[in-house]
Amino acid sequence: MIILKVAFIGAGSIVFGENILTDMLTFPSIQKDTVIYLEDINEHRLDLMYNLMNKYKELNPKVLEGVTFEKTTNLKKAITDAKFIISAIHVGGLDAFQKDIEIPWKYGVSQCIGDSLGPGGVFRFLRNAPVLKQIVELINEVGFNSESREGKPLFLNYTNPMVMNVWYCNSINPDSTVGLCHGVQGTSMSLRNWIGVRPENYSFLCAGINHMAWFLELWYRQSNSSNAPWKNAYPLLYKKHEANPNIIGGDLIRWDMMEATGYFMTESSGHLSEYLPYYRKRSDLLEKYKGIESGHDSLLQAEDYRMQVKNALRMERQFERRLKSKRLSLKKVPSYEYGSHIINAIETDSPFKFNGNVMNKDGSLITNLPKDCCVEIPIFADYHGLHPQGGINLPTVCQGLCISNIMVQKAAVEGQLTLDKERIYHAILLDPNTASVCSPKEIRDMVDEMFEAEKQWLPQFNGS
């Protein structure tokens, strides 16, 4: 009997973990002869998820007869013989997140979310790095087919900062890791709803870097007849907005950037405001472009941290109540998260197209971005693995804005690979949002303070 093994690292991620796991359980290819290992260092959260998954199995015995759930706090045990490894880790948790937000704020650096670029993103990456290194090294040592070196395991990273994590993992273990985010599919659905067309009459090409990918082509047609011509949807989008400006909700910055560049981008206004030098440097700009009074599009300082603190205990209590439920129905269809679809495509040889984060090998995928940076582009998955779509050329304005972020990511990854604090300082020196409010000396002081405050989570730098 051939058993498929999937390892979920950081499985105690309550909402996200359950969503990904129950997505997998919708596919017949994963419903038979499969063992799913749940791993987390937080034993309480791990037990909650393990008990919930076994509750699903108990209440749906016929469908899930061939699925077994195991739990462990041992990373090597989880990864041994695993063909797919999924990560949703957050090293340091809310305690570290608080320092990522509050220390830069002392220096005037405002972050709404702070998990992908700038001081918050860079230090989150540095905390993740030792665990990510363990994961990709263990994949080589004990993962599926480790002895024959054929049919290598695939590491599906969901953890932010996406680009730095994926770049670092593939620097250690080439072609091991793909980064998965829901920005492309979430934004594409919003755009489709705004222009008011059915899924079969809508198409797009999106490429760039994670959290700054661009809808380079946006198409629609009036019907799904083979004779119906495809048309550029951007004029229709502008027309719909002119008729009803409220159609975009709180996404004022993304709309402003589309008017500036000609292309819509993949991440919420709260996120996007941190990747640019334009919006967070003055209170009047934050007030002008806030889309709502609270939440990510409010642009408020530390809003994501505040929301996570507020919701943490409530979500855990809701989770515990669900464990007492006498009925847990399986999903009929998986969510739009890519992970389960990729696993199914590789296991069944049924091609699946998605937008993922991989290395820009020799500059072949996005031809006018730096070679061997991490890019987000269309990819097909099938039995033979991942097949990225290449030969994409970004408009100059999109290229320039992406490169401004890529240089931060490059310096941070180099700093971690060489354990050089000076390169970490350079990374944050290059950050567009930080540079818009701080002098180089202020940035150095801030970086030094963050290293000192977070040293318990940065063992790799304690000797430097």
N, C-alpha and C positions, 0 to 999 in steps of 0.2 A: 504493500500500500504506500503510495506517494503522499506525503503530508506536506501541505503548504504551511510555512511558518511566517507569521507577521509579528514584528516587535513594535510596540508603541512606547516610545520613550517620553516620559512626562505625561503619562496617561491620567494623572490626577487632575488634569485640566478639565474642570467639570463640564462646562457647556460645550466647548470645542471637542473634547475627547469623546463624549457621548455621540455627538453628531457624526464624527468621522467613523467611529466604530459601527454605529447602526447603519450608516451608508454601506459599509462593506457587507453587512448581513443581508442586503437586498439582492446580491448577485449569487446565482446558483453556483458559479465557479468558486465562490468563497464559502458556500454553505456546506461543502463536503470535504472531509479529510483535511481540515484546517485547524491549526492551533494558533491562537492569538495571545502573545505574551504582553502583559501590561507591566510597565516598569515606572517607578517613581521613587524619589527619596523621601517624599512625604507619605508615610505609611497610612495615616488616617485617610487622606485623599485617595490613595491607591486602593484601600479597602472599600471605600465607597464605590469606586468605579468597578472594581472586581465583583462586588456583590450585586451591583445593578446589571452587569452583563450576564451574570449567572441567573439573575431573575428573568431576564429576557429569554434565556435558554429554557428555564423551568416552565415559563408560561407559553412557550412556542416550541414544544419538544420535537414535533415532527419536522419542522423546517430546519431547526438548528441541531438536529441529532448529530451531524458530522462536525460540529464546531466545538472546540474545547478552549476554555479560557484559563490561563495561568497568570499568577502574579509574582513579582520579584522586585527586590531593591538592588539586585545585582545586575549591573549593565552587561557584563560578559555573558551571563546566563541568558539574558533576554535576547542578545544578538546571535548567540551560537546557533548556526544552521538557519538563521532567518533569511528569507529571500527578499523581503521588503521591510525596511525600517522607517518608521514615521517618528518625527520629532515635534514636540510642542513644549519644549522646556522654557523655563524662565528662572535663570540662576539669580539668587538673591531676593526674588519675589518683591513684594511691596516695600520692604525695608530699603532695598537697594534702589528701587524705582523712585522713592521719595528723595534720595540723595541726587539722583540724576536730574531731578526737576528743580529742587530747592537751591542747590549750590550755583548752577548757572544763573538762576534768577537774581541772586545777590550781585551778579555782574551785569545785570540788565538783559540777559538772554532769556527771552520768553519762549516757552514750549507748550503747546496745547497737548501734545501726545508724547513726544520725546522718545520714540522707540526705534527710529530708522536711520536718522542722520544726526549731525550736530553732536553736542556733548552727550545727550542722553542716548542716542543711537550708538555712538562709538563705545561708550562705557558698557552698555548692555552687551555689545558684541564681545568686548574683552572678558566679561564675566562668563559668557557662553563658551568661549573658545576652548578652555581646557576640556569641557565635556564633549564638545564637537570633535576635538582631536581624538579623544578616547573612542568615540563612536566610529569614526571612519577608519581608525587603525584596527579596531576589533572586527569591522566588516571584512578587512583583508585577512585577518588572522583566523577567525572562527565562523565567519558568515557562510551562507549557502555556497557550496562548491568551492570553498576556500582552498582545498588541496589541489583541485584540478585547474583552478583559475579560469574556468569557463562559466558562462552564465552568471556573471558577478551580481551580487545583491544590489538593490537600488535603494538609496537613501532619499526619502521624501521629506524635505525640510519645510515645516510650516512656521518656524520660529523667526521672529524679527530680531535684529535688522536683517532682512532677507538677503540683500546683495552681499554684505560683508560675510555672513555665515556661509553662503554657498561658495563664494570666491575662496574663502579660507579652506573649506572642506575639500574642494577640488584641487587646491594647491598641494594638499597633503596626499590625497588619494584621487588622482585624475579620473574624471568621468564617473565618479561615485555618486554624485549628489545632484538632485534637481530641486529647485525651490518652487513652492506652490503658494499662491496668494489668491484671494477672491476678488481683487480689485478689477480685473478685466471683465469677468463675467458679471459682477455686480454693476459696474458702470455701464456695460453694454445693455443690460436689461433696463436700466434707468433711461438711457438714450432711446431705446426702442419704445418704451412707454411714453416718453415725451413726444415723439413724433407720431405715435398712435398706429403702429403696424403690427401684424401678427408675426410670430417667430419665423415662419417659413418664407416671409416676404422681406427679410432683413438679413444683412450680412455686413461684415466689417473686417478690416485688417488693422491689428493693433501691435505696436512694437516700440521698444525703447529700453528703459531699465525699470526695475520694480518700483512702484509708487510714482514713476514718471514715465509711463508708457503712453503712447499717443495713438489716437484713432486716426490713422493716416488715410484710411478709406472707410466711408460710412455709406452704405447702399440700402435702397429700398425699392420695392416694386408694388404696383397697385393690386396685383393678384398673383397667385402661384401658377398661373397659366404659363406654358413654355413660351408663349408669344409676348408675355409682358416684359417690357424692357427694364433693366436695372437702372436706377437713377441715383445721382449724388444726393444723399440725405441732408447734408449740411444746410442748403438753402431752406429746406422744409423745417429743420430745427430752428433756424433763426426766425422763420415765419411764425412757428408755434409760440416761441418765446415773446415775440412782439405782440401777439394776440393775448397772451397770458403770462406776464413776467413771473408769476408765482409758480409756474410749472416746475421750476428748478428747485423749489424748496429753499434750503439754506445754502446751496452751493454757489455762493456769490464769487468766491475767488476762482473756482474752476471756470465759471462762465467768463470772468474778467480775463483769465489767461487764454481762453479760447478766442476771445475777441482780439487779444494781443498777438497770438501766434497763428491763428487759423485752424487749430486742432484741439479737440477735447482730450483731457488727461484722465488717468485712471484712479486717482486717489482723492479722498474727501478733502474739502477745503481746509479743515483743521490740520490734517497731515500736510497738505500741499503748502500751506503757509510757512512751514518750517524748512522747506527745501529751496526757498527763494529769498532774495534780499529785499523784497518789495513791501511786505505787509506787516511784519511783526515789530518793526523798529520804532513805530510811533503809536501812541494811544489813539490818535484821531483816525489812523488807518484801520486799526483793529475795530474801532467802533463802526466805521463806515462799511467794512466788509463782513462784519459778523452777520451770519444768516439767521441765527436763532439765539435765544437767551441762554440756553444751556445745551450741553452735548458737544460733539466734535466740531460741528459747524459754527459753534458760538465763538470759537477762536480763543476762549478763555485760557489763561495761564493754568497749567497743571490740571486741565479738565479731565483728561483720561485717567490720571491718578486718582482724582477725587471720585470719579464714577466707579473705579475698581474697588476702592476702599468701601464706598457706600454699598456696593452690590455683593461683596465677597461673602459676608455672613448670610445674607438673604438667599443667595443662590445655593449655598450649602444646605440650608434648612429646607429649601424646596426639593433639593436632591434627596435628602433623607426621607421626606414625605413620600416621594415617588417610590422609594424602596419598599414602602409598606403597601403600595398599590397591589390590588389583586388582578390587574389587567395592564399589560404593557404590549401594545400592538407594534409589530414590526412595520417599518415604512414600506409602502408599495413601490416607491421610486426613491433613489438616492437624492441627496441635496446637490446643489451645483458645485460643491467642493470637489476638486479634481481627483483626490487621492484614490478613492475606491474605483473610479472609472479607469485610472491608469493600471491599477493592479489587475482588474478584469481584462483590459485590453491585452496585457502581456500574457496572462494565463490562457486566454481563449483565442488569441490572434485575431481579435475583432478591433480594427483600428479605431482609435479615439484621438480627436484633435483637441488640444488645449493650449493655453499660453503659460509657459513655464520659464524658469530662470536657470540658464546654463552659461557656460563659458563661451565667449566670442572667439572661438579658435581661429587664430591667424587673421582675425578681423573679417571672417567669412560670413558671419550671420548678419550683423549690421555693419556694413562696409565702411561707414565713416565714423564709427566709434573706436576707441583704442582696442587693439588686439588683445585677447585674453582677459578683458574685463568681464563682468557678469551682466548679461543682457536678458531681457524678457521678450520672448518671441513665440510665434506659433510653432507647435511641436506635434508630431504624430507619434503615438505609442502603438506598438504591436508586439508580436512574439519575439521579434529581434531587438526589442528595446525602444529607445527614443530616437526620433528622427527630426531634428530641428530644421525649420525652414530658413534658408539663408538668402544672401544677395539683396538684403533690404537696405535702402539708403534713406536716411532721415533728412527732412528739410533742415536747412542751416540753423534756424532758430531753435528747433527741437534738439538738434545735435549739440548746440552750445550749452543749452540748459542741462542736458543730460551729462555732458562732460564736467560741468561745475560740480555735480554730485559724485561722479565717478572718481574724481581726484581725491575727494574726502575718503571714499571707500578704499581706494588703492593705498593711500598712506596708512590707513588704519590696519588693513590686512598686512602690509609690510611691517608695520610696527609690532604686530602680534607675532608674525613669523620670525622676526629677529629679536623680539623682546626688547625693543628700543623705545623708550618713553619719548624720546625726542620726535620720533615719527608720529607718535600719537598726538603730541602737541601740534605737529604740522597738519595732521588730519583736521583738527578742530580749528586751526588757523585758517584753513581753506574753506571751512563751512560758510555758505553764503549768509545764512541767518545770523550766525555769531559775528561774522566779519562786519555786518551792517551796524553793529552797536558797540563792539569792543576793539580796543587797541591790541597790538600783539603782546604787550606786557600784561595787560589784563587777562588775555586768553591764557598765557603761561601760568599766571597765578591761579586761575580757575582750574586748569588741568592738574596742577600740583595739588590743589585742595581736594579734587575729586579722587586722585590716586590715594591720598592719605585717608580720606573718609571711607573708601571702598576696598581697602587693602585686604580685608578678611575674605573677599570674594575674588581677589586677583593674586592667587598664590604664585603665579608664574612671574610676577614682577617684584615680588618681595625681596629678592636678592639684588635688584638693580637700583 
